[in-house]
Amino acid sequence: MRDMRFCSFCGKALALKTLDDGSEEKYCGACDHVFFETPSPAVLVLVTNSDSVLLARGVGWKHPYWGLISGHIRTGSTAEETAVREVREEVGLEVSNLKLVRTYAARDRRLLMLAFRAEAEKTSITKSQELEDAQWFSLSEPLPMRSESMSACFIKHVFENVAYRIKKLT
């Protein structure tokens, strides 16, 4: 949407308009239509088994940190279906007790993350080609996560006592 320069209805050039709430949005004066920046919906899934949490590293990550399973919601899929599918596709696990816990906005990446918690009965991981690695980590040990990451913030939200145990890696 940031690159959108012309109205998709009439083809006229768009301008920025300040709305009553103070936000600036793209606007077509000919159609009197406001075009709002729309985030892409995605899921973040905190998978647990007993006192362990599943963390993953994507192929090509340039930092040493780990994160939670995540993925974009496809047209025609619900957030819940996406959460279950992403866990199955990325690590080969079936989950139960799926619960939406909260949402996060990543404005810099134009994402609206729907954060779920789920349980896995089995722990045997079959990682997909999207992942460099996936492992179970004990919640009683420091987790190899960037403390300000969305994944770490979600884990700290769910497990308040983990907040001081996010491991800083160099």
C-alpha positions in Angstrom: 0.0 0.0 0.0 2.9 2.4 0.7 3.8 2.1 -3.0 0.2 2.7 -4.1 0.1 6.0 -6.1 -3.1 5.7 -8.0 -6.7 5.0 -7.1 -7.7 1.4 -7.8 -11.2 2.6 -8.7 -10.7 5.6 -11.1 -7.0 5.7 -11.8 -6.4 9.2 -10.5 -3.4 10.1 -8.5 -3.7 9.7 -4.7 -2.8 12.3 -2.2 -2.2 12.2 1.6 -5.1 13.4 3.7 -5.1 14.0 7.4 -8.1 12.4 9.0 -10.0 13.5 12.1 -8.0 11.1 14.3 -4.7 12.8 13.1 -3.6 9.9 10.9 -2.4 10.5 7.4 -3.8 8.1 4.8 -3.8 7.9 1.0 -6.9 9.5 -0.5 -8.6 9.9 -3.8 -10.3 13.2 -4.2 -12.2 12.2 -7.3 -13.8 9.1 -5.6 -13.7 10.6 -2.1 -12.2 7.3 -0.9 -9.6 6.7 1.8 -7.2 3.8 1.4 -6.0 2.5 4.8 -2.7 0.6 5.2 -3.8 -3.0 5.9 -1.5 -5.3 7.8 -0.9 -8.9 6.8 -2.3 -11.3 9.4 0.0 -14.0 10.7 0.2 -16.4 13.6 2.7 -17.0 16.3 2.5 -20.3 18.1 3.9 -21.1 21.6 4.0 -24.9 21.7 4.6 -26.5 25.0 5.1 -30.0 26.3 5.3 -30.4 30.1 7.8 -27.8 31.2 9.4 -27.3 27.8 8.8 -24.9 24.9 9.4 -25.5 21.2 11.8 -23.0 19.6 12.9 -22.8 16.0 15.5 -21.1 13.8 14.7 -20.2 10.2 17.1 -21.0 7.4 19.2 -17.9 6.7 18.8 -16.2 10.0 21.9 -14.1 10.5 21.5 -13.8 14.3 22.1 -16.5 16.9 18.6 -16.3 18.4 15.6 -18.6 18.3 11.9 -17.9 17.9 8.4 -19.5 18.0 6.7 -21.2 15.1 4.9 -18.6 12.9 3.3 -18.1 9.5 1.0 -16.1 7.3 -2.7 -16.7 7.2 -3.7 -17.8 3.7 -6.9 -16.5 2.1 -9.7 -18.9 3.1 -8.0 -20.1 6.2 -8.8 -19.2 9.8 -6.1 -18.1 12.3 -6.7 -21.4 14.2 -6.3 -23.5 11.1 -3.1 -21.7 10.2 -1.6 -22.2 13.7 -2.3 -25.9 13.6 -1.0 -26.1 9.9 2.2 -24.2 10.6 3.2 -26.4 13.5 2.4 -29.5 11.5 4.3 -28.3 8.4 7.3 -26.8 10.2 8.0 -29.5 12.8 5.6 -32.4 12.1 3.7 -32.1 15.4 0.0 -32.2 16.1 -1.2 -29.8 18.7 -4.2 -29.6 21.1 -5.7 -27.1 23.5 -5.1 -24.3 21.0 -6.0 -20.9 22.6 -5.7 -17.4 21.2 -3.8 -15.4 23.9 -3.2 -12.0 22.5 -2.2 -10.0 19.4 0.9 -8.0 18.4 1.4 -5.3 15.8 4.6 -5.2 13.9 4.3 -1.9 12.1 7.7 -2.0 10.5 6.9 -5.3 8.8 3.1 -4.5 8.3 2.1 -7.6 10.3 -0.8 -8.3 12.7 0.4 -11.3 14.7 -2.3 -13.5 16.4 -0.4 -15.2 19.3 -1.6 -18.7 20.2 -0.7 -21.2 22.9 -0.9 -24.9 22.2 0.2 -28.2 23.6 2.0 -31.1 21.9 1.7 -34.6 23.3 4.6 -35.9 21.3 8.1 -34.4 21.3 9.7 -36.0 18.2 10.4 -33.2 15.7 10.5 -33.6 12.0 11.7 -30.2 10.8 10.8 -28.7 7.4 13.2 -27.2 4.9 12.1 -23.8 6.1 14.0 -24.4 9.4 17.6 -24.6 10.2 16.8 -26.2 13.5 13.9 -26.8 16.0 14.4 -28.0 19.5 12.6 -28.3 22.9 14.0 -26.0 25.6 13.3 -26.3 29.3 11.5 -23.3 30.8 13.7 -23.6 33.9 16.8 -22.7 31.8 17.6 -19.4 30.0 16.1 -19.4 26.6 18.3 -18.4 23.6 16.0 -15.5 22.5 16.4 -11.8 21.8 14.7 -10.2 24.8 12.8 -7.6 22.8 11.6 -10.0 20.1 7.9 -10.7 19.7 8.4 -14.4 20.5 10.3 -13.5 23.8 7.6 -11.0 24.8 4.9 -13.6 24.2 6.7 -16.2 26.3 7.2 -13.6 29.1 3.5 -12.7 28.9 2.5 -16.4 29.3 5.2 -17.4 31.8 5.9 -14.4 33.9 8.7 -16.1 35.8 10.6 -16.6 32.6 11.1 -12.9 32.1 14.4 -12.8 33.7 15.7 -15.9 32.0 15.9 -14.8 28.4 19.5 -15.6 27.5 21.5 -12.8 25.9 23.7 -14.2 23.2 26.7 -12.5 21.7 
